[in-house]
Amino acid sequence: MNRLWVRLSLMITGILFLVFFWQFGAILIDAGLRPGRSESGTSGAPGGPPDELPTSEILRRLLTYLALSFVVGVVGGALVGRVVSAPVSAMVRAARRIGAGDLATRVTMRGSREIRELAATINGMAAELERADAARRNLLADVSHELRTPLAVLEGNLQAALDRVYPLDDAGIANLYQQVRHLILLVNDLRELALAESRQLPLDRKPLDLSALAGETVQALEPLAIEQGIRLSVAAEPLPPIEADTDRLRQVLFNLLSNALRYTPPGGEVVVAVAGETGGVRIDVRDTGEGLAPEDLAAIFDRFYRVDRSRSRETGGSGLGLAIVKGIVESHGGTVEAQSGGRGHGSTFTVRLPA
Ligand code: ADP
């Protein structure tokens, strides 16, 4: 038997018997040698051999001590075992339920400090598993929702073309091509996001001149800004290089800048500022565009979050751009946040990276 209470009972029985024996056995043996003195107040004949208790009496008393120790030991062992092992058993049961998929299970915090710490750890682990499970379910639901729309358009158009109901002209083919491109963009973004969020994005860290990279990205997007009638500029101070993955940070700048251009009306302005600050560098992408309401600011980095769902999808965004930005920046040990004066008052996205 390996049960705690059995082991505790045996231990207590043994200890009690030893104590009893130590305390009373010596007296008993002593009394066994001089019985007359202890019981009647008279000793045996002075100078003569002492009278002895019968061996059976000594055995009887020893067995009584043993029985008493055993009863006290078993009762004590069971009680102590229950007090000590009850919280542990409860945790074992809870851990089994969590393992079987019941992620809402939590352990009651009781017992010694160590046991309570263990219970808190198990509860934290269950909460994290529950959160990850909910995120996985949401992601699956979101991904299937996002894939369904372009696939439905493709299917409908191709079916109509096959049935000769709606022959495909160049404009029709161009529309289908856009849907396919959107699907490819979405699948690529999903892969990037999955890697970034699982911290498995391979980072090729090399010394990087962030100000130069900001200048290059702005230059690449200049034609788009001119086409949309938006003033695009960069204000970057010379900085010591930081250890970072150039391609990934180019993607961060590209995502933030193309969002700024997408959500800023003609006549607006977009500015990228790069500056050093204590412990690292800071990039601000400021625009005079649509702006964001406080409730949107909190959710904007979630996957597939769009302030205006239909409009954003039409403009070609996957709804994953900012989630990817966050994943890449956090993989570099940095942070990203959004600020806005409210709807219609422009937005600023700030990335901070350690030096
Ligand atoms: P999308 O592909 O839809 O642009 P993002 O993850 O890049 O996806 O952005 C999520 C949402 O955040 C966008 O749909 C848009 O509503 C909002 N958003 C992003 N950048 C800006 C910006 N600079 N100004 C206003 N709204 C923005």
Boltz pocket constraint, residues with backbone or C-beta under 6 A from the ligand:
constraints:
  - pocket:
      binder: B
      contacts: [[A, 255], [A, 256], [A, 259], [A, 260], [A, 263], [A, 287], [A, 289], [A, 290], [A, 291], [A, 292], [A, 300], [A, 302], [A, 304], [A, 305], [A, 306], [A, 307], [A, 308], [A, 312], [A, 313], [A, 316], [A, 317], [A, 318], [A, 319], [A, 320], [A, 321], [A, 322], [A, 323], [A, 347]]
      max_distance: 6.0
